[in-house]
Amino acid sequence: MNTPELERRVVVALKQHAEAAMSRTHTDQAKLELVLANAERVSRRRRLTWVAGGAVAGAAAAFIVAWAMGLAPGSPDATGPVSTGPTVPAAVAAEYVDAYASYDRPRLKSLLDGPALASWSSLSQSNRGDEAIEFRVLLDRCTTLDDSSAGTRVSCSFDVHALGSEQLDLGPFSNNRFLLTVRDGKVVEAAMDFAYGTNGFAGQLWEPFVAWATEHYPQDIPTMLDGNVARPTDKSVELWHQHIADYVAAKSS
């Protein structure tokens, strides 16, 4: 059986399982998290080899299951229109991570509301900067933390590859998370904690790469960097991709 067919059958089975679970009157958060955990265990076994177009397999697999749950009515005798998207906070968070990881900014913006939407310009620029350095999010899991009047807080832990680390046999770099607050199916607060200084990324990749690029392409550094952050411009993204490839080639030779 080829890989696409196997993936299709897994998705169908997971959706059927989720729909059956949601048809029961007493489905609760514990059952949801069990199904999500099962899907994530499958995705983690594949996540280092199945990354298509920058989208993260782990996030996508978790979202498929949660999306199926979000479509189901709250009880067997519920009436009215069926939701067309995820409503469970962990599912909304997983879709947010998937949109961020695949640099799908229109979809990412569509998931926002409240303060997170008001801060869209900053989030968009950060995402574009991460795209420049080829920042690949490898989702581990999304876990509900607590509920309040502000919404439901969800923590999504993840590993990272960037700056050609996969090709250089470095990383992935761990101990990172998205901390999201979800209310009414939207992300209203969002923050990303990337353990840049403590997970090895700074010393093993960022600092060596910047030093190398400064030595070999000093004329490009002002276009590529704003202080210690990648500039979120088209020309900057183009230069980052070009010089990451040059760096990997130089270090692999």
Secondary structure, 3 states (H helix, E strand, C coil): CCHHHHHHHHHHHHHHHHHHHHCCCCCCHHHHHHHHHHHHHHHHHHCCCCEECCEEHHHHHHHHHHHHHHHCCCCCCCCCCCCCCCCCHHHHHHHHHHHHHCCCHHHHHHCECHHHHHCHHHHHHHHHHHHHCCCEEEEEEEEEEEEECCEEEEEEEEEEECCCCCCCCCCCEEEEEEEEEEECCEEEEEEEECCCCCCCHHHHHHHHHHHHHHHHCHHHHHHHEECCEECCCHHHHHHHHHHHHHHHHHHHC
